[in-house]
Structures are given as C-alpha cells and as structure tokens.
Amino acid sequence: MKKNISLRFIRIRTTIVLIVSFLIINAFIHVQFYNQRKEAKLKAEYTAE
C-alpha cells in the first residue's frame, strides 16, 4: 500500500526545513562574528598595554 503524500504536506515540510536551516546557519554566523569581534577587541587591548 503506497502512501499518498499531498502537495500541501510537501510544501509545509519544505518550508519548515528551509526555516530551520536558515536559523541554524544564522546562529552559526552570529557566533562566528561575535567570536571574531571579541578576539579583535582582546588583541587591541593587549597592544594598547
């Protein structure tokens, strides 16, 4: 017996996957940017001493 997957279900599932992927990538980029900025600030403080 085959499952009958509706087009609406596929669209909803695709939308959810895209949103979750976007949030994960956005969080990763935010963390990387924050760490880079923090590292630059520490380097500037060290050279100022």
PDBQT receptor file of N, H, CA, C and O in Angstrom, charges set to zero:
ATOM      1  N   MET A   1       0.836  -1.176   0.000  1.00  0.00    +0.000 N 
ATOM      2  CA  MET A   1       0.000   0.000   0.000  1.00  0.00    +0.000 C 
ATOM      3  C   MET A   1       0.890   1.253   0.000  1.00  0.00    +0.000 C 
ATOM      4  O   MET A   1       1.724   1.431   0.888  1.00  0.00    +0.000 OA
ATOM      5  N   LYS A   2       0.706   2.091  -0.978  1.00  0.00    +0.000 N 
ATOM      6  H   LYS A   2       0.029   1.946  -1.699  1.00  0.00    +0.000 HD
ATOM      7  CA  LYS A   2       1.508   3.308  -1.089  1.00  0.00    +0.000 C 
ATOM      8  C   LYS A   2       0.881   4.429  -0.271  1.00  0.00    +0.000 C 
ATOM      9  O   LYS A   2      -0.338   4.531  -0.133  1.00  0.00    +0.000 OA
ATOM     10  N   LYS A   3       1.765   5.263   0.263  1.00  0.00    +0.000 N 
ATOM     11  H   LYS A   3       2.755   5.180   0.151  1.00  0.00    +0.000 HD
ATOM     12  CA  LYS A   3       1.282   6.460   0.947  1.00  0.00    +0.000 C 
ATOM     13  C   LYS A   3       0.957   7.511  -0.094  1.00  0.00    +0.000 C 
ATOM     14  O   LYS A   3       1.684   7.678  -1.073  1.00  0.00    +0.000 OA
ATOM     15  N   ASN A   4      -0.106   8.198   0.117  1.00  0.00    +0.000 N 
ATOM     16  H   ASN A   4      -0.697   8.063   0.913  1.00  0.00    +0.000 HD
ATOM     17  CA  ASN A   4      -0.487   9.272  -0.780  1.00  0.00    +0.000 C 
ATOM     18  C   ASN A   4      -0.074  10.595  -0.134  1.00  0.00    +0.000 C 
ATOM     19  O   ASN A   4      -0.780  11.116   0.729  1.00  0.00    +0.000 OA
ATOM     20  N   ILE A   5       1.068  11.134  -0.554  1.00  0.00    +0.000 N 
ATOM     21  H   ILE A   5       1.641  10.710  -1.256  1.00  0.00    +0.000 HD
ATOM     22  CA  ILE A   5       1.582  12.371   0.023  1.00  0.00    +0.000 C 
ATOM     23  C   ILE A   5       1.037  13.544  -0.784  1.00  0.00    +0.000 C 
ATOM     24  O   ILE A   5       1.224  13.631  -1.997  1.00  0.00    +0.000 OA
ATOM     25  N   SER A   6       0.373  14.424  -0.089  1.00  0.00    +0.000 N 
ATOM     26  H   SER A   6       0.221  14.353   0.897  1.00  0.00    +0.000 HD
ATOM     27  CA  SER A   6      -0.232  15.563  -0.777  1.00  0.00    +0.000 C 
ATOM     28  C   SER A   6       0.806  16.642  -1.041  1.00  0.00    +0.000 C 
ATOM     29  O   SER A   6       1.844  16.715  -0.382  1.00  0.00    +0.000 OA
ATOM     30  N   LEU A   7       0.499  17.464  -2.007  1.00  0.00    +0.000 N 
ATOM     31  H   LEU A   7      -0.344  17.405  -2.542  1.00  0.00    +0.000 HD
ATOM     32  CA  LEU A   7       1.378  18.572  -2.368  1.00  0.00    +0.000 C 
ATOM     33  C   LEU A   7       1.477  19.573  -1.218  1.00  0.00    +0.000 C 
ATOM     34  O   LEU A   7       2.529  20.174  -1.004  1.00  0.00    +0.000 OA
ATOM     35  N   ARG A   8       0.395  19.747  -0.488  1.00  0.00    +0.000 N 
ATOM     36  H   ARG A   8      -0.459  19.259  -0.662  1.00  0.00    +0.000 HD
ATOM     37  CA  ARG A   8       0.394  20.671   0.653  1.00  0.00    +0.000 C 
ATOM     38  C   ARG A   8       1.371  20.204   1.725  1.00  0.00    +0.000 C 
ATOM     39  O   ARG A   8       2.102  21.016   2.291  1.00  0.00    +0.000 OA
ATOM     40  N   PHE A   9       1.392  18.913   2.005  1.00  0.00    +0.000 N 
ATOM     41  H   PHE A   9       0.798  18.253   1.545  1.00  0.00    +0.000 HD
ATOM     42  CA  PHE A   9       2.306  18.355   3.003  1.00  0.00    +0.000 C 
ATOM     43  C   PHE A   9       3.754  18.570   2.584  1.00  0.00    +0.000 C 
ATOM     44  O   PHE A   9       4.599  18.901   3.416  1.00  0.00    +0.000 OA
ATOM     45  N   ILE A  10       4.042  18.385   1.308  1.00  0.00    +0.000 N 
ATOM     46  H   ILE A  10       3.355  18.116   0.633  1.00  0.00    +0.000 HD
ATOM     47  CA  ILE A  10       5.404  18.577   0.799  1.00  0.00    +0.000 C 
ATOM     48  C   ILE A  10       5.815  20.037   0.944  1.00  0.00    +0.000 C 
ATOM     49  O   ILE A  10       6.944  20.323   1.344  1.00  0.00    +0.000 OA
ATOM     50  N   ARG A  11       4.923  20.954   0.628  1.00  0.00    +0.000 N 
ATOM     51  H   ARG A  11       4.006  20.721   0.303  1.00  0.00    +0.000 HD
ATOM     52  CA  ARG A  11       5.233  22.387   0.754  1.00  0.00    +0.000 C 
ATOM     53  C   ARG A  11       5.487  22.779   2.204  1.00  0.00    +0.000 C 
ATOM     54  O   ARG A  11       6.432  23.511   2.497  1.00  0.00    +0.000 OA
ATOM     55  N   ILE A  12       4.649  22.295   3.105  1.00  0.00    +0.000 N 
ATOM     56  H   ILE A  12       3.881  21.700   2.867  1.00  0.00    +0.000 HD
ATOM     57  CA  ILE A  12       4.812  22.617   4.526  1.00  0.00    +0.000 C 
ATOM     58  C   ILE A  12       6.130  22.056   5.044  1.00  0.00    +0.000 C 
ATOM     59  O   ILE A  12       6.866  22.741   5.753  1.00  0.00    +0.000 OA
ATOM     60  N   ARG A  13       6.422  20.824   4.694  1.00  0.00    +0.000 N 
ATOM     61  H   ARG A  13       5.823  20.267   4.118  1.00  0.00    +0.000 HD
ATOM     62  CA  ARG A  13       7.662  20.190   5.145  1.00  0.00    +0.000 C 
ATOM     63  C   ARG A  13       8.882  20.923   4.590  1.00  0.00    +0.000 C 
ATOM     64  O   ARG A  13       9.850  21.146   5.316  1.00  0.00    +0.000 OA
ATOM     65  N   THR A  14       8.846  21.295   3.322  1.00  0.00    +0.000 N 
ATOM     66  H   THR A  14       8.059  21.113   2.732  1.00  0.00    +0.000 HD
ATOM     67  CA  THR A  14       9.948  22.031   2.705  1.00  0.00    +0.000 C 
ATOM     68  C   THR A  14      10.138  23.383   3.378  1.00  0.00    +0.000 C 
ATOM     69  O   THR A  14      11.269  23.795   3.637  1.00  0.00    +0.000 OA
ATOM     70  N   THR A  15       9.051  24.067   3.660  1.00  0.00    +0.000 N 
ATOM     71  H   THR A  15       8.132  23.732   3.449  1.00  0.00    +0.000 HD
ATOM     72  CA  THR A  15       9.128  25.370   4.327  1.00  0.00    +0.000 C 
ATOM     73  C   THR A  15       9.748  25.237   5.713  1.00  0.00    +0.000 C 
ATOM     74  O   THR A  15      10.596  26.043   6.094  1.00  0.00    +0.000 OA
ATOM     75  N   ILE A  16       9.335  24.237   6.457  1.00  0.00    +0.000 N 
ATOM     76  H   ILE A  16       8.646  23.581   6.148  1.00  0.00    +0.000 HD
ATOM     77  CA  ILE A  16       9.890  24.022   7.799  1.00  0.00    +0.000 C 
ATOM     78  C   ILE A  16      11.380  23.720   7.724  1.00  0.00    +0.000 C 
ATOM     79  O   ILE A  16      12.159  24.252   8.515  1.00  0.00    +0.000 OA
ATOM     80  N   VAL A  17      11.782  22.877   6.788  1.00  0.00    +0.000 N 
ATOM     81  H   VAL A  17      11.149  22.445   6.146  1.00  0.00    +0.000 HD
ATOM     82  CA  VAL A  17      13.201  22.546   6.634  1.00  0.00    +0.000 C 
ATOM     83  C   VAL A  17      14.008  23.788   6.276  1.00  0.00    +0.000 C 
ATOM     84  O   VAL A  17      15.095  23.992   6.817  1.00  0.00    +0.000 OA
ATOM     85  N   LEU A  18      13.500  24.614   5.382  1.00  0.00    +0.000 N 
ATOM     86  H   LEU A  18      12.617  24.449   4.943  1.00  0.00    +0.000 HD
ATOM     87  CA  LEU A  18      14.207  25.839   4.997  1.00  0.00    +0.000 C 
ATOM     88  C   LEU A  18      14.333  26.812   6.167  1.00  0.00    +0.000 C 
ATOM     89  O   LEU A  18      15.387  27.416   6.361  1.00  0.00    +0.000 OA
ATOM     90  N   ILE A  19      13.275  26.964   6.937  1.00  0.00    +0.000 N 
ATOM     91  H   ILE A  19      12.418  26.473   6.779  1.00  0.00    +0.000 HD
ATOM     92  CA  ILE A  19      13.316  27.881   8.080  1.00  0.00    +0.000 C 
ATOM     93  C   ILE A  19      14.302  27.385   9.133  1.00  0.00    +0.000 C 
ATOM     94  O   ILE A  19      15.089  28.169   9.664  1.00  0.00    +0.000 OA
ATOM     95  N   VAL A  20      14.263  26.101   9.436  1.00  0.00    +0.000 N 
ATOM     96  H   VAL A  20      13.624  25.465   9.005  1.00  0.00    +0.000 HD
ATOM     97  CA  VAL A  20      15.191  25.544  10.425  1.00  0.00    +0.000 C 
ATOM     98  C   VAL A  20      16.629  25.673   9.942  1.00  0.00    +0.000 C 
ATOM     99  O   VAL A  20      17.514  26.028  10.720  1.00  0.00    +0.000 OA
ATOM    100  N   SER A  21      16.871  25.388   8.666  1.00  0.00    +0.000 N 
ATOM    101  H   SER A  21      16.152  25.099   8.033  1.00  0.00    +0.000 HD
ATOM    102  CA  SER A  21      18.219  25.530   8.109  1.00  0.00    +0.000 C 
ATOM    103  C   SER A  21      18.690  26.974   8.196  1.00  0.00    +0.000 C 
ATOM    104  O   SER A  21      19.836  27.231   8.562  1.00  0.00    +0.000 OA
ATOM    105  N   PHE A  22      17.819  27.912   7.863  1.00  0.00    +0.000 N 
ATOM    106  H   PHE A  22      16.887  27.702   7.565  1.00  0.00    +0.000 HD
ATOM    107  CA  PHE A  22      18.174  29.325   7.936  1.00  0.00    +0.000 C 
ATOM    108  C   PHE A  22      18.530  29.729   9.362  1.00  0.00    +0.000 C 
ATOM    109  O   PHE A  22      19.509  30.444   9.578  1.00  0.00    +0.000 OA
ATOM    110  N   LEU A  23      17.748  29.278  10.330  1.00  0.00    +0.000 N 
ATOM    111  H   LEU A  23      16.953  28.697  10.155  1.00  0.00    +0.000 HD
ATOM    112  CA  LEU A  23      18.019  29.636  11.720  1.00  0.00    +0.000 C 
ATOM    113  C   LEU A  23      19.340  29.054  12.211  1.00  0.00    +0.000 C 
ATOM    114  O   LEU A  23      20.080  29.722  12.933  1.00  0.00    +0.000 OA
ATOM    115  N   ILE A  24      19.640  27.824  11.829  1.00  0.00    +0.000 N 
ATOM    116  H   ILE A  24      19.039  27.282  11.242  1.00  0.00    +0.000 HD
ATOM    117  CA  ILE A  24      20.899  27.204  12.242  1.00  0.00    +0.000 C 
ATOM    118  C   ILE A  24      22.081  27.935  11.622  1.00  0.00    +0.000 C 
ATOM    119  O   ILE A  24      23.052  28.242  12.314  1.00  0.00    +0.000 OA
ATOM    120  N   ILE A  25      22.008  28.216  10.332  1.00  0.00    +0.000 N 
ATOM    121  H   ILE A  25      21.219  27.967   9.770  1.00  0.00    +0.000 HD
ATOM    122  CA  ILE A  25      23.108  28.920   9.654  1.00  0.00    +0.000 C 
ATOM    123  C   ILE A  25      23.257  30.331  10.217  1.00  0.00    +0.000 C 
ATOM    124  O   ILE A  25      24.378  30.795  10.426  1.00  0.00    +0.000 OA
ATOM    125  N   ASN A  26      22.151  31.013  10.462  1.00  0.00    +0.000 N 
ATOM    126  H   ASN A  26      21.240  30.636  10.292  1.00  0.00    +0.000 HD
ATOM    127  CA  ASN A  26      22.194  32.361  11.015  1.00  0.00    +0.000 C 
ATOM    128  C   ASN A  26      22.835  32.362  12.405  1.00  0.00    +0.000 C 
ATOM    129  O   ASN A  26      23.642  33.240  12.712  1.00  0.00    +0.000 OA
ATOM    130  N   ALA A  27      22.487  31.398  13.236  1.00  0.00    +0.000 N 
ATOM    131  H   ALA A  27      21.832  30.685  12.986  1.00  0.00    +0.000 HD
ATOM    132  CA  ALA A  27      23.076  31.310  14.575  1.00  0.00    +0.000 C 
ATOM    133  C   ALA A  27      24.574  31.035  14.489  1.00  0.00    +0.000 C 
ATOM    134  O   ALA A  27      25.353  31.628  15.236  1.00  0.00    +0.000 OA
ATOM    135  N   PHE A  28      24.986  30.150  13.594  1.00  0.00    +0.000 N 
ATOM    136  H   PHE A  28      24.353  29.668  12.987  1.00  0.00    +0.000 HD
ATOM    137  CA  PHE A  28      26.403  29.829  13.433  1.00  0.00    +0.000 C 
ATOM    138  C   PHE A  28      27.190  31.062  12.992  1.00  0.00    +0.000 C 
ATOM    139  O   PHE A  28      28.261  31.336  13.533  1.00  0.00    +0.000 OA
ATOM    140  N   ILE A  29      26.672  31.800  12.023  1.00  0.00    +0.000 N 
ATOM    141  H   ILE A  29      25.801  31.577  11.584  1.00  0.00    +0.000 HD
ATOM    142  CA  ILE A  29      27.357  33.007  11.540  1.00  0.00    +0.000 C 
ATOM    143  C   ILE A  29      27.420  34.055  12.651  1.00  0.00    +0.000 C 
ATOM    144  O   ILE A  29      28.434  34.737  12.801  1.00  0.00    +0.000 OA
ATOM    145  N   HIS A  30      26.356  34.187  13.420  1.00  0.00    +0.000 N 
ATOM    146  H   HIS A  30      25.532  33.633  13.298  1.00  0.00    +0.000 HD
ATOM    147  CA  HIS A  30      26.338  35.153  14.520  1.00  0.00    +0.000 C 
ATOM    148  C   HIS A  30      27.411  34.811  15.556  1.00  0.00    +0.000 C 
ATOM    149  O   HIS A  30      28.128  35.696  16.022  1.00  0.00    +0.000 OA
ATOM    150  N   VAL A  31      27.523  33.545  15.912  1.00  0.00    +0.000 N 
ATOM    151  H   VAL A  31      26.940  32.826  15.534  1.00  0.00    +0.000 HD
ATOM    152  CA  VAL A  31      28.533  33.124  16.893  1.00  0.00    +0.000 C 
ATOM    153  C   VAL A  31      29.931  33.367  16.356  1.00  0.00    +0.000 C 
ATOM    154  O   VAL A  31      30.799  33.839  17.090  1.00  0.00    +0.000 OA
ATOM    155  N   GLN A  32      30.167  33.053  15.088  1.00  0.00    +0.000 N 
ATOM    156  H   GLN A  32      29.461  32.670  14.491  1.00  0.00    +0.000 HD
ATOM    157  CA  GLN A  32      31.482  33.283  14.492  1.00  0.00    +0.000 C 
ATOM    158  C   GLN A  32      31.825  34.769  14.485  1.00  0.00    +0.000 C 
ATOM    159  O   GLN A  32      32.950  35.146  14.812  1.00  0.00    +0.000 OA
ATOM    160  N   PHE A  33      30.875  35.608  14.120  1.00  0.00    +0.000 N 
ATOM    161  H   PHE A  33      29.960  35.302  13.854  1.00  0.00    +0.000 HD
ATOM    162  CA  PHE A  33      31.106  37.053  14.080  1.00  0.00    +0.000 C 
ATOM    163  C   PHE A  33      31.382  37.594  15.480  1.00  0.00    +0.000 C 
ATOM    164  O   PHE A  33      32.263  38.434  15.660  1.00  0.00    +0.000 OA
ATOM    165  N   TYR A  34      30.630  37.114  16.470  1.00  0.00    +0.000 N 
ATOM    166  H   TYR A  34      29.914  36.432  16.323  1.00  0.00    +0.000 HD
ATOM    167  CA  TYR A  34      30.828  37.550  17.851  1.00  0.00    +0.000 C 
ATOM    168  C   TYR A  34      32.219  37.162  18.348  1.00  0.00    +0.000 C 
ATOM    169  O   TYR A  34      32.899  37.971  18.979  1.00  0.00    +0.000 OA
ATOM    170  N   ASN A  35      32.645  35.931  18.069  1.00  0.00    +0.000 N 
ATOM    171  H   ASN A  35      32.093  35.274  17.556  1.00  0.00    +0.000 HD
ATOM    172  CA  ASN A  35      33.970  35.486  18.496  1.00  0.00    +0.000 C 
ATOM    173  C   ASN A  35      35.070  36.277  17.806  1.00  0.00    +0.000 C 
ATOM    174  O   ASN A  35      36.079  36.606  18.430  1.00  0.00    +0.000 OA
ATOM    175  N   GLN A  36      34.892  36.584  16.535  1.00  0.00    +0.000 N 
ATOM    176  H   GLN A  36      34.073  36.316  16.028  1.00  0.00    +0.000 HD
ATOM    177  CA  GLN A  36      35.895  37.344  15.795  1.00  0.00    +0.000 C 
ATOM    178  C   GLN A  36      36.007  38.761  16.360  1.00  0.00    +0.000 C 
ATOM    179  O   GLN A  36      37.110  39.285  16.516  1.00  0.00    +0.000 OA
ATOM    180  N   ARG A  37      34.877  39.370  16.661  1.00  0.00    +0.000 N 
ATOM    181  H   ARG A  37      33.981  38.945  16.534  1.00  0.00    +0.000 HD
ATOM    182  CA  ARG A  37      34.885  40.724  17.215  1.00  0.00    +0.000 C 
ATOM    183  C   ARG A  37      35.513  40.728  18.608  1.00  0.00    +0.000 C 
ATOM    184  O   ARG A  37      36.263  41.640  18.957  1.00  0.00    +0.000 OA
ATOM    185  N   LYS A  38      35.202  39.707  19.397  1.00  0.00    +0.000 N 
ATOM    186  H   LYS A  38      34.593  38.966  19.114  1.00  0.00    +0.000 HD
ATOM    187  CA  LYS A  38      35.765  39.595  20.741  1.00  0.00    +0.000 C 
ATOM    188  C   LYS A  38      37.283  39.413  20.672  1.00  0.00    +0.000 C 
ATOM    189  O   LYS A  38      38.021  40.006  21.460  1.00  0.00    +0.000 OA
ATOM    190  N   GLU A  39      37.740  38.595  19.732  1.00  0.00    +0.000 N 
ATOM    191  H   GLU A  39      37.141  38.114  19.092  1.00  0.00    +0.000 HD
ATOM    192  CA  GLU A  39      39.171  38.365  19.560  1.00  0.00    +0.000 C 
ATOM    193  C   GLU A  39      39.884  39.649  19.134  1.00  0.00    +0.000 C 
ATOM    194  O   GLU A  39      40.978  39.936  19.620  1.00  0.00    +0.000 OA
ATOM    195  N   ALA A  40      39.288  40.409  18.244  1.00  0.00    +0.000 N 
ATOM    196  H   ALA A  40      38.399  40.176  17.849  1.00  0.00    +0.000 HD
ATOM    197  CA  ALA A  40      39.889  41.668  17.800  1.00  0.00    +0.000 C 
ATOM    198  C   ALA A  40      39.957  42.666  18.955  1.00  0.00    +0.000 C 
ATOM    199  O   ALA A  40      40.928  43.411  19.080  1.00  0.00    +0.000 OA
ATOM    200  N   LYS A  41      38.938  42.678  19.785  1.00  0.00    +0.000 N 
ATOM    201  H   LYS A  41      38.149  42.073  19.684  1.00  0.00    +0.000 HD
ATOM    202  CA  LYS A  41      38.925  43.582  20.935  1.00  0.00    +0.000 C 
ATOM    203  C   LYS A  41      40.024  43.200  21.923  1.00  0.00    +0.000 C 
ATOM    204  O   LYS A  41      40.716  44.075  22.444  1.00  0.00    +0.000 OA
ATOM    205  N   LEU A  42      40.190  41.910  22.185  1.00  0.00    +0.000 N 
ATOM    206  H   LEU A  42      39.628  41.200  21.762  1.00  0.00    +0.000 HD
ATOM    207  CA  LEU A  42      41.243  41.461  23.092  1.00  0.00    +0.000 C 
ATOM    208  C   LEU A  42      42.625  41.795  22.539  1.00  0.00    +0.000 C 
ATOM    209  O   LEU A  42      43.520  42.199  23.281  1.00  0.00    +0.000 OA
ATOM    210  N   LYS A  43      42.788  41.622  21.232  1.00  0.00    +0.000 N 
ATOM    211  H   LYS A  43      42.061  41.294  20.629  1.00  0.00    +0.000 HD
ATOM    212  CA  LYS A  43      44.070  41.939  20.604  1.00  0.00    +0.000 C 
ATOM    213  C   LYS A  43      44.371  43.429  20.715  1.00  0.00    +0.000 C 
ATOM    214  O   LYS A  43      45.515  43.813  20.961  1.00  0.00    +0.000 OA
ATOM    215  N   ALA A  44      43.361  44.266  20.536  1.00  0.00    +0.000 N 
ATOM    216  H   ALA A  44      42.432  43.954  20.336  1.00  0.00    +0.000 HD
ATOM    217  CA  ALA A  44      43.545  45.715  20.640  1.00  0.00    +0.000 C 
ATOM    218  C   ALA A  44      43.898  46.118  22.075  1.00  0.00    +0.000 C 
ATOM    219  O   ALA A  44      44.739  46.991  22.290  1.00  0.00    +0.000 OA
ATOM    220  N   GLU A  45      43.262  45.486  23.039  1.00  0.00    +0.000 N 
ATOM    221  H   GLU A  45      42.579  44.777  22.864  1.00  0.00    +0.000 HD
ATOM    222  CA  GLU A  45      43.578  45.782  24.440  1.00  0.00    +0.000 C 
ATOM    223  C   GLU A  45      44.998  45.353  24.781  1.00  0.00    +0.000 C 
ATOM    224  O   GLU A  45      45.701  46.044  25.517  1.00  0.00    +0.000 OA
ATOM    225  N   TYR A  46      45.413  44.225  24.251  1.00  0.00    +0.000 N 
ATOM    226  H   TYR A  46      44.841  43.663  23.652  1.00  0.00    +0.000 HD
ATOM    227  CA  TYR A  46      46.757  43.725  24.536  1.00  0.00    +0.000 C 
ATOM    228  C   TYR A  46      47.814  44.654  23.941  1.00  0.00    +0.000 C 
ATOM    229  O   TYR A  46      48.824  44.930  24.588  1.00  0.00    +0.000 OA
ATOM    230  N   THR A  47      47.597  45.135  22.726  1.00  0.00    +0.000 N 
ATOM    231  H   THR A  47      46.777  44.911  22.200  1.00  0.00    +0.000 HD
ATOM    232  CA  THR A  47      48.577  46.026  22.096  1.00  0.00    +0.000 C 
ATOM    233  C   THR A  47      48.549  47.415  22.733  1.00  0.00    +0.000 C 
ATOM    234  O   THR A  47      49.545  48.136  22.672  1.00  0.00    +0.000 OA
ATOM    235  N   ALA A  48      47.436  47.800  23.339  1.00  0.00    +0.000 N 
ATOM    236  H   ALA A  48      46.627  47.215  23.388  1.00  0.00    +0.000 HD
ATOM    237  CA  ALA A  48      47.346  49.113  23.973  1.00  0.00    +0.000 C 
ATOM    238  C   ALA A  48      48.137  49.164  25.287  1.00  0.00    +0.000 C 
ATOM    239  O   ALA A  48      48.518  50.240  25.746  1.00  0.00    +0.000 OA
ATOM    240  N   GLU A  49      48.377  48.012  25.875  1.00  0.00    +0.000 N 
ATOM    241  H   GLU A  49      48.067  47.137  25.502  1.00  0.00    +0.000 HD
ATOM    242  CA  GLU A  49      49.110  47.983  27.155  1.00  0.00    +0.000 C 
ATOM    243  C   GLU A  49      50.573  48.272  26.986  1.00  0.00    +0.000 C 
ATOM    244  O   GLU A  49      51.317  48.283  27.966  1.00  0.00    +0.000 OA
TER     245      GLU A  49
